[in-house]
């Protein structure tokens, strides 16, 4: 399993990491590189959550992550990626184990 380490089109207000209704929480979003998934990630990030963007293709979720960071100004350490194929139980287990190790 791959995970992008720290290093979309709508400009949105950014909240500092400690503010928002979801501060201190972690949101795992499947299909995060798609239109709906990326908007869900933005909403969670605006509310202060750590966001794990998942999808089947590392390149697509990496690009979506970079776009989210650029467009919202959210701190890069609050947004990570994980490969997750919902049709593959082993992929799901690996992704969620990685999330648990990273965020508890």
N, C-alpha and C positions, 0 to 999 in steps of 0.2 A: 504494500500500500504506500502511496506517495502522499506527502503533505507539504504544501508550500510554507516556507518559513518566512517570518517577518519581512523581509526587504521592505447612471450611465448616460445617461444622457440628460437627465433633469438635474438642475442645480437645487440642492436642498439645504435646509438649515441643519447645522451640526450641533449636537449637544456634547459637552465634555463627557469623558468616560464615566464619571461618577454621578452624573445626573440622569434623570429619566425614570420612568416606572419600572424599567427592566434592568437597572444598574445592578451589576453583580450576578446577573443571570446569563445563561448560555443558550443560544438558539441554534439548533441544527436544521438547516433548510435544504431539502432535497430539490433537485432541478434548479439550482441557484443560478445557472447561466442563462436560463430562459427569461422571457419577459416578466412573467408573474413572479417567478422565484427571485429574480433580482430586485423587484419592487418590495417583496416581503423582506428580503435582507436589509434593504434601506430603512424600512419602517422599524425593524428590530434595532438596527444600529442607532437610529435617531433617538430611540427610547433608552439607549445606554447599554444594551445587551452586547455580550461577546457574540460574534456570529461565525458559525462554521458553515461555509458554503460547500455543498456537495454536488457531485454530478458524476457522470460516467467518463468524461474526457478531461484530463488534467489541464490541457491547454485552454479549453473553454472556461473552466472555473477560475483558472489563474487570470485570464483576461477580464472576467466579470469581477473578480476581487479587485484588480487594479482600477477598473472603472468606478467601482463603489468608493474606493478610497479617494480617488481623484475628484469625483463629483460631490462627495459629502464632506470630505476633510476628516473623516473618522480616523483615529489612530490605527496605523497598520497592525499593531500588536493585538487589536481587538477583532481582527478578521482573519480567519484561517480557512484552509481548504482541505477537503478529503475526497478521495475517490470513493463513490458509493453507487453501486448498481442495485437498485431495489429488487431486481429479479434474481439476484445472486445472494443467498443467505450468508455465505462466507464473507462476501464484500461488505455486507451490512455489519456483521460481527466485528470485522477488522476496523471499519470506520468508527463505530461506536466505542470500541476499546481505545482507539487513538484519542477520541474526544474525552473520554473519561480520564486518561492519563494526563492530558493537557489541562483540562478545566476542573477535574474532580467530580 
